[in-house]
Amino acid sequence: MSDAPHLPAYDGACITNVVPTLLQPPAQTPPWMPAVALDAPRVVLLVLDGLGWNQLAARRQLAPALSGLEGGPISTVAPSTTATALTSITTGLPPGEHGIMGYRMAVEGEVLNVLRWSVESGDARRTIAPSRMQSQPCFGGQRPPVITRAEFAATGFTQAHLHQVRFTGYRTVGTLAAEIIRLAKDGESFLYAYYDGLDKVSHEYGLGSQYDEELRWVDHLVATLLESLPSGTALVVTADHGQVETGDNVLPLPGDVLAHVGQQSGEGRFRWLHARAGRRTDLEEACRARLGDHAWVRTRAEAIAQGWYGPVVTEAAASRLGDVLLAAKGTVAFEDPTDTGPFQLVGRHGSLTADEMLVPLLAGVAH
């Protein structure tokens, strides 16, 4: 197993390039894009949250519809987390340009939970305007129909990564399929749909039998769409990230690291540490000495210079990062008492292992 991080392929086979290629097909089909996706009069792009390429490859027998599609693996972005990756899909830009730099990012001295669009004091939609955090146009300035969960309609994150689209909400997997089919039959040439079930199951249950059963239902959704969409429609399937199962393998930061930390952001497998005043060098040295076996340790300058966030990182985007990054290796996560949720996470993502970074790009045509 390579000890090097699996970096995003921003110049080619990466989720940042999927939507631009589908909306404005190039003269020659890129080798990473299934040709059937560009030859169709109508395209449905289905994003399956949490479906990593390695997880799918190990379960092909559970997913005959997905396994029968053309295509292969592409990379997601850094960090390999939903907030950043979905924004990269919809804008066609690396994180350094759209500025959604993680699930929990530093904004004006506070830590913004991007998916909840909240800070410690509560709802942040008025104090941290989503349009200020992410102002790049979605879908090349077009306004395609977007089918996602109805309860996401008014969230700050939706306003940030799906602004000015035509929003259609769904409640169940059945209504998701029905809305996709209805809009395609209405003559829409491009549809974007999002389903988050696999990611939810992985976070709560890991990659065991529950994940396998959810994958069977996802595969049924894909089969239904291929059977019911108008003839000739291309169904393109991708994802925002893969998964690893960490379970109880959550490491508290050593005391001689915490002594230099004033604040934490990011998430368990992509933890940004913000140094106390005057202690940035001490923090970096302590992290390399104590945590180098468990993480790729990078300073902000190193992560930017090595292209983790893309070839361009705006000043605003860089300001949302910490001082020292712990990008987890293996199956560990790093504890932050302020990073909590309704249950203990079993499956996680965010770092730059192949299990997290590789996602499918698959396509088939309805007959």
N, C-alpha and C positions, 0 to 999 in steps of 0.2 A: 504494500500500500504506500502510495506517495505521501510524503510529509508536506508537500507543497499545497497551498490553497488552490482550489479550482476557480480561476478567475472568470468573470463574465466575458463573453465573446462579443463585445459591443460593436465590432466592425463586421459582424456576419450573423452567425447562427445564434441569435439571442432574442428574447421576447420583445426587446425594444424595436425590432425590425419587422415584426409580424404584421401589425396593423398598417404601417406605411406600404408594405409590399402588397397587401391585399387590396388596399384602396387605390393605389397607383402602381399597377403591375409593371415591372421593368421589361425592357426588350427581351432580356434573357432571364429565364427562371433561375433564381439562386439555387445552388445544389441542396441547400437545407430546406427549401420550401417544396412540399409535394406539388407536382405540376397540376394535378387535378384541381387544386385550390384556385388556380389562376385561369383556368379554362372555362369556368362555370359562369352563367349569367347572374347567379345569385349565391351569396356566401353567408353562412351562419358561423360565427366564431363563438365557440363554447369554451369558457374558461372554467376548469375544474380545480378549485382551490385545494391544494395539498396533494395532487397526483404527481409524484415524482416519477421520472423515467425508470429509475432502479426499482422502485416499488412495483410499478406496472410490469416490468420485465420479469420479475420474480413470481408474478401471479397471472401470467397470460391465460392459463386455463380457466381462470375465473372471469375473464373479460374477452369473450370471443369477438364481440362487435368491435371493441377498441383494437384488439390484436389484428383484426382483418383490414384495418386502415393502412394507407400508405404513409411513410414518414419515419422519423427517428427522433433522437434526442437533440435538444438545443439547450442553451444556458439561460438561467434567470439572471437577476441582477444582484448587486450587493447593497445591503444585506438581503438574504433570501427570505424576505418576509412580506406578508400580504400588502401592507400599506404602500411600501415602496414598489413592489413588483406590479401591482395592479395599475398604479399611476404610470409606470413605465410602459405597460401594455397600451393603455388608452391614449397617452400622449406621444408614444413612439420615441421617447427620450430616455437617456440614462439618468440616474438619480441626481447627479451633479448639476443637471440642467433644470429638472423640474422641481427639485428641492425638498421632496418628501424623503427624508434621509433615514427613516426607520419607523418602527412601531411606536417607540417613545423617544422623542427628540427634544433637545434643548431649545427653548424659545424664550428669549428675553428673561433669563434667570429662572424660568419654570420648566417643568418637563411636561410636554404635551403628549397625551395618549392619543395618537392619530385616529385609531379606529373608533374610539369613543368621543373624540374631539373634546377632551376634558383635561383639566389640570387639577392639582390637589384641592382647590376650592370649589370645583364643579365644572359645569358646562362652560366651554370656552369659545363658543361660536361668536359671541359679541366682542370679546376682548382680543381674540386671535382669529381674524377673518380668514376663512378657508381660501378665498380668492387672493389674499395677500400671500399665503403660504405656497399656493400653487396657481399661477396665473397663465400657464401655457395652455394653448387650445387643445382640446381632445379630438381625436379622430380627424386630424388635419383640418379642423374647422368645420367639418361636416356635422350634421345632427342626426345620426342614425338612431333607430330604436334600440334601447337598452333594456334588457329583461333581467331584473335582479329582485331580491327579496323586497316585498312591499314595505317592510319596516325600515328599510334603509333610505327611503325617499328623502327625508329631511335631515339626514345626518351631516355633520360637518365634513366627514371624509367623502361622502357622495358629492357634496358641493365642490370639494377640492379636485377629485379625479374624474368626475362625470358631469361637469357643469355644461349646461346648454344642450344636453342630449334630450331625446324624447323618452321619458322614463315610463316603463311598464312594470308594475309590481306583480309578484307571484307569491303564493302562500305555501304550496306544496310542490313536490316534484311533478305530480300530474299536471298542475296548473302551469308550471314552468314549460313543460312540453307543449301544452295546449296553446300558450301564448306565442311561443316560437313558431309553431305551425301556422297559427292564425295570421301572424304578421307576414310570414313568408308567402302565404297564399294571397295576401293583400297586395303583393307585388313589390315589397321592399327588397332592394338589391343587396343590402348589407345589414346584418343583425349582429348584436353583441349580447351574449347571455352569460350569466355567472351563477355557479352553484358551489356552495361551501360545505356540503355535507361531509366529504372525506376529511377535510381539515378539522372539523369539529370532532369527529370520531377519533382521529389520531391524537388530538390533544388530550381527550379525556380517557381513552382506552388504550392508546398505543397502536402497534401494528399487528395485532393478533386477530382473533376470529371476528371481532366486531368490525375492524377495518376491512377484512375480506368480504364480509357480508355487505357492507356499504358499497364496496367496489362492484359487487354483483348488481346492485340496484342502479349504480351509475352506468354500468354497461347496458342495462335494460333501457335507460334513458337514451343512450346513443343509438341503440338498435331501433327504438321507437321513432326517433327523428329520421333515421335513414329510410325507414319504411313509409313515413307519413309526410315528409316534406315534399314540395312540388318536384317533379322529375327534373333532374339536371342540377338541383341545388347542391352546392359543395358544403359539407359539414366539416369545419376545421376545429380541431380540439387541441388545446394547450393548457398550461397550468402556470401558477405563479411561483411555486417552489415544491421541493420534495420534503421528506420527513426523516428524522431519526428518533429512536425511542431512547429517552434518557432515564425515565423512571425516577428512582430516588437518587440518581447520581448527580446531585446538585451540590456544588462546592461553595461553602462560605469563603469570602475573601480573607486571606491571612491578616492578622492584626498589623503586621508591618507594611502591608499594602493599604489597608483601611486608614491607617494613620495619616496618609497623604491625600485621602479622598474627601472632597467636599460634597459631591453629588454624583449620582449614577443615572444614566439613561440607557437607551437601547433595550435589549432583552437578554434572556438567559444565555443564549448561544451567540450573542453579538453585543457584548456589554461594553458600553462606553463609560470610562471613569473620568470625572472632572476633578482636576487637582486643586487642592487648597492653594491659596496665594503663595507663590514662591516655591512650590514643591513639585513642579512638573517633572523636573529631571529626577528627583528622588522617587516619584511615583513610577516613572518609566523603568528605572533601574530595579526597583522592587518587583515590578510585574515580570520583567524578563527573568530575574533570578528565581522567583517563587512559582511562577505560573507558565513559564515557557514550555514545559512538557505537556501542558493541558490546552494551550491556546497559541494561535498565531498572534503575537503581541506587536502592535503597530502604533506609532504616534499618528496624530491627525495628518501631519505633513507627509508621513510615509504612505499612509493609505491613499491619500490624494495623488501623490507622485507616482505610485505604482498602478494607478488606473482603476482602483476598486470601484470608484463612483463614475467612471467614464472619462473621456479625454478632456472635458471641460467641467470645472466645478466653480460655480458662482460664489461670490463672497458671502451672499446670504445663505447658500447651502452649506458652505464650510462652517459658518457660525453656529450651525445646529448640531455639530459634532462635539465630542468631548476631547480630552487631551490624550488619553491612552486607550486603545481598543483591545479587548480580549475576544478574539474570534475563536470559538471553541473547536477543538479537535475531537475526534472520537465521538463518544456519546455523553459527554459531560455538559453541564450547564452551570452558570455562575449565579449565586444567590444575590438578590437585592430585596430587602424586606419591604420596600415601597412598590415593588412590581408584583402585584397580587391580582387574583381573579377569583371566580366562584368555586374553583376546584384546583387541586394540584395537577399540574401538567405532566402527562406521561410521555406524549410525543411532542417534539419541538422542532424548530427550524430557525434559520437566521444566519448561520455560518456558511463557510465556503467548502464544505465537503461535497463530494460528488453526489451523495445521497440527497443533499439539499439543493444543489445547484443545477442538476440535470432534470429537465422537464420534457414531456413529449410535445412534438408538433406533428399531428396526424391529420389525415384528411381522407374523406370518401365522398361519393356522389350518390344522391338519392335517385332511385329508379322508379 
